[in-house]
Amino acid sequence: MEKIELIHGTTGLYRLNYSIGNINIYMKRDDLLDFAFGGNKVRLFEYIGAMVKKKNADKIITFGSVYSNHIRVAAAVAAKLKVKCDLIVLTTNKNNKISNGNGKLISYYGANVIYCAEENAHEFIDEYLEHETKKQINYFWIPGGGHMAEAGFGYVDAFNEIREQMEKLKVTFDAIFLPTGTGTTQAGMIYGAYDTNCDIYGVTVARTKERCCFEIEKMLEEMSKLENKEEKIFNNKIHVLDNAEQSYGMVDGKITQIIEEIAFADGIFLDPIYNAKAFCGMISFLEENKNYQNVLFLNTGGSPNLFADW
């Protein structure tokens, strides 16, 4: 797999002061990746960026919500590769403009932001791409969230980092928890951890549990094909915790409470849209299932959303 270099060094991994009963909680700080305010999308874009270069594209086109970290990193990568960038931002009645945090950062990269009502997204995007094709623009289309099998290998890389960090810390993780949106990050983690006994749990932040499981299974199959390897059996390795009672972008008292608790205990601010929500889901699960000793929470970033309206 070809990739471009966006990341220098590894992200921190350490035990938190915060714990759940007798379970030790560790955190890997992918929110501190050293490119464009970090987050998991940076790892994905090391592989996506290589595909953009290979096609010799003149423009990146992609889409995301008003809270999307994906479009922030897409704009940054486009600037780095010296190509144009069109960002289609999906709006709702509640949110009709890009969030203050990511929006301000995107403005520095000179990306072209186009707003589209969420309910009209499919039709709007199809027409937009058809229009660009007719203009004979050599664009590279990136699905929302960077949901591409090639991108999943960014989190195979991440799990290899975790292996080295476990060895250094002399600890073995029984389970890893992370936010799951499109499923790309979780698929990469599952693929990387295939030969271990570590359970990988995604906590839904947008899609239903059923949709997440379907997309993750499909991506794992595609990743196997890309490596020309014999297809592995992943069915019993896909674990998704449903957090459907909290719709995407909804921030309630439970989420703000965990943000405050982690900030007080460890000086870490969890973003409200993705990681605080997933951390709450992890807590609920571990309070009911206490058969783990050492657990890792993968902080997938999204810090600019701390400064958004929510």
KOLDRENZA-488436 format. One record per residue (C-alpha): residue in one letter; x, y, z. Coordinates in steps of 0.1 Angstrom, whole numbers, padded with zeros to 4 digits. Layout:
N
residuo;u;v;w
A;X;Y;Z
...
This chain:
310
residuo;u;v;w
M;0000;0000;0000
E;0014;0034;-0010
K;0009;0063;0014
I;0021;0099;0019
E;0037;0111;0051
L;0014;0132;0073
I;0024;0118;0107
H;0058;0121;0124
G;0063;0098;0153
T;0037;0079;0174
T;0009;0092;0195
G;0009;0089;0233
L;-0006;0059;0251
Y;-0009;0059;0289
R;-0031;0049;0318
L;-0057;0073;0329
N;-0064;0083;0365
Y;-0101;0078;0356
S;-0111;0041;0361
I;-0143;0020;0361
G;-0143;-0002;0392
N;-0112;-0024;0391
I;-0108;-0019;0353
N;-0077;0000;0342
I;-0085;0025;0315
Y;-0057;0036;0290
M;-0060;0061;0262
K;-0043;0064;0229
R;-0041;0101;0219
D;-0048;0102;0181
D;-0064;0135;0188
L;-0028;0147;0191
L;-0016;0136;0156
D;0006;0163;0144
F;-0011;0174;0112
A;-0041;0198;0108
F;-0053;0194;0144
G;-0050;0157;0143
G;-0077;0130;0147
N;-0082;0096;0130
K;-0088;0111;0096
V;-0051;0120;0093
R;-0042;0083;0094
L;-0068;0075;0067
F;-0056;0104;0045
E;-0020;0091;0044
Y;-0034;0064;0021
I;-0061;0085;0004
G;-0035;0112;-0004
A;-0014;0086;-0021
M;-0044;0077;-0043
V;-0049;0113;-0051
K;-0013;0117;-0062
K;-0014;0085;-0082
K;-0044;0097;-0102
N;-0026;0131;-0106
A;-0060;0147;-0097
D;-0066;0184;-0100
K;-0092;0185;-0073
I;-0105;0166;-0043
I;-0143;0165;-0039
T;-0159;0151;-0007
F;-0187;0158;0018
G;-0195;0158;0055
S;-0217;0172;0082
V;-0213;0206;0098
Y;-0193;0188;0126
S;-0171;0168;0102
N;-0134;0163;0110
H;-0131;0145;0077
I;-0136;0177;0056
R;-0111;0196;0077
V;-0084;0171;0070
A;-0095;0168;0034
A;-0090;0205;0029
A;-0056;0204;0047
V;-0044;0175;0025
A;-0056;0192;-0007
A;-0035;0223;0003
K;-0005;0201;0010
L;-0008;0183;-0023
K;-0015;0216;-0041
V;-0048;0206;-0056
K;-0082;0223;-0053
C;-0108;0211;-0029
D;-0146;0212;-0030
L;-0164;0204;0003
I;-0201;0196;0002
V;-0214;0204;0037
L;-0247;0188;0047
T;-0270;0210;0067
T;-0301;0204;0088
N;-0328;0227;0102
K;-0308;0228;0135
N;-0274;0233;0119
N;-0273;0253;0087
K;-0236;0263;0087
I;-0203;0246;0093
S;-0193;0244;0130
N;-0172;0272;0144
G;-0142;0250;0152
N;-0136;0231;0120
G;-0151;0259;0099
K;-0125;0284;0110
L;-0096;0260;0103
I;-0110;0251;0069
S;-0111;0287;0059
Y;-0073;0288;0061
Y;-0069;0262;0034
G;-0089;0280;0008
A;-0113;0251;0001
N;-0146;0258;-0018
V;-0175;0251;0006
I;-0209;0243;-0009
Y;-0239;0238;0014
C;-0266;0212;0007
A;-0297;0202;0027
E;-0291;0168;0042
E;-0324;0154;0028
N;-0313;0163;-0007
A;-0277;0150;-0004
H;-0277;0120;-0028
E;-0293;0139;-0057
F;-0272;0170;-0051
I;-0239;0151;-0050
D;-0248;0130;-0081
E;-0256;0162;-0100
Y;-0225;0180;-0088
L;-0202;0152;-0098
E;-0219;0149;-0132
H;-0214;0186;-0137
E;-0176;0183;-0129
T;-0173;0153;-0152
K;-0188;0172;-0181
K;-0163;0200;-0175
Q;-0136;0173;-0179
I;-0122;0181;-0145
N;-0098;0154;-0132
Y;-0112;0151;-0097
F;-0108;0125;-0070
W;-0140;0116;-0052
I;-0137;0107;-0016
P;-0168;0091;0002
G;-0179;0108;0034
G;-0156;0100;0064
G;-0129;0087;0040
H;-0148;0054;0038
M;-0124;0035;0015
A;-0108;0002;0020
E;-0074;0016;0013
A;-0079;0041;0041
G;-0085;0013;0066
F;-0049;0004;0065
G;-0042;0036;0084
Y;-0055;0019;0115
V;-0036;-0013;0108
D;-0006;0010;0112
A;-0021;0023;0144
F;-0026;-0011;0158
N;0010;-0019;0151
E;0019;0011;0171
I;-0002;-0002;0199
R;0016;-0035;0198
E;0049;-0018;0204
Q;0034;0004;0231
M;0019;-0026;0249
E;0053;-0043;0249
K;0070;-0011;0263
L;0043;-0007;0290
K;0043;-0044;0297
V;0005;-0045;0295
T;-0019;-0065;0273
F;-0053;-0049;0264
D;-0083;-0071;0267
A;-0104;-0047;0247
I;-0102;-0015;0227
F;-0131;0010;0225
L;-0136;0038;0199
P;-0162;0059;0182
T;-0177;0043;0151
G;-0191;0065;0123
T;-0186;0051;0088
G;-0167;0021;0103
T;-0134;0027;0085
T;-0113;0032;0116
Q;-0129;0002;0134
A;-0124;-0020;0103
G;-0087;-0011;0103
M;-0083;-0019;0140
I;-0100;-0053;0136
Y;-0079;-0061;0106
G;-0047;-0052;0125
A;-0057;-0071;0156
Y;-0068;-0102;0138
D;-0041;-0124;0153
T;-0048;-0113;0189
N;-0074;-0119;0215
C;-0082;-0082;0219
D;-0119;-0074;0214
I;-0125;-0042;0193
Y;-0157;-0024;0202
G;-0171;0005;0182
V;-0197;0028;0198
T;-0221;0042;0173
V;-0221;0080;0169
A;-0243;0084;0138
R;-0254;0052;0120
T;-0274;0023;0134
K;-0256;-0007;0148
E;-0268;-0029;0119
R;-0255;-0005;0093
C;-0222;-0002;0110
C;-0217;-0040;0112
F;-0227;-0043;0075
E;-0202;-0016;0064
I;-0174;-0029;0086
E;-0178;-0065;0073
K;-0178;-0053;0037
M;-0147;-0032;0043
L;-0128;-0060;0059
E;-0135;-0082;0028
E;-0122;-0054;0005
M;-0091;-0049;0026
S;-0083;-0087;0023
K;-0087;-0085;-0015
L;-0064;-0054;-0017
E;-0037;-0075;-0001
N;-0045;-0105;-0022
K;-0047;-0126;0009
E;-0070;-0155;0016
E;-0102;-0141;0030
K;-0103;-0141;0067
I;-0133;-0148;0089
F;-0142;-0116;0108
N;-0178;-0122;0118
N;-0171;-0130;0154
K;-0147;-0100;0157
I;-0171;-0072;0148
H;-0185;-0057;0180
V;-0206;-0026;0178
L;-0224;-0010;0208
D;-0256;0008;0199
N;-0258;0044;0212
A;-0288;0052;0191
E;-0307;0070;0219
Q;-0283;0099;0213
S;-0287;0110;0177
Y;-0257;0124;0158
G;-0246;0158;0171
M;-0269;0157;0201
V;-0251;0167;0233
D;-0269;0160;0266
G;-0260;0163;0303
K;-0244;0128;0303
I;-0219;0138;0276
T;-0210;0172;0292
Q;-0205;0154;0326
I;-0180;0129;0312
I;-0162;0158;0294
E;-0158;0175;0328
E;-0148;0143;0347
I;-0120;0134;0322
A;-0108;0170;0322
F;-0106;0171;0360
A;-0091;0136;0363
D;-0066;0137;0335
G;-0064;0171;0319
I;-0079;0157;0286
F;-0108;0173;0268
L;-0130;0148;0249
D;-0148;0163;0219
P;-0186;0162;0224
I;-0196;0148;0190
Y;-0176;0117;0188
N;-0153;0107;0217
A;-0173;0119;0248
K;-0203;0100;0234
A;-0182;0069;0227
F;-0166;0071;0262
C;-0201;0072;0277
G;-0210;0041;0257
M;-0179;0023;0269
I;-0187;0032;0306
S;-0222;0018;0303
F;-0209;-0014;0288
L;-0181;-0019;0313
E;-0204;-0013;0342
E;-0224;-0043;0330
N;-0195;-0064;0318
K;-0166;-0065;0343
N;-0146;-0094;0328
Y;-0119;-0071;0315
Q;-0088;-0059;0334
N;-0070;-0035;0310
V;-0090;-0015;0284
L;-0078;0010;0259
F;-0099;0039;0246
L;-0088;0052;0212
N;-0093;0090;0212
T;-0100;0096;0175
G;-0099;0133;0178
G;-0123;0161;0169
S;-0109;0187;0193
P;-0121;0217;0171
N;-0157;0207;0179
L;-0151;0217;0215
F;-0153;0253;0201
A;-0184;0247;0180
D;-0220;0255;0189
W;-0236;0224;0205
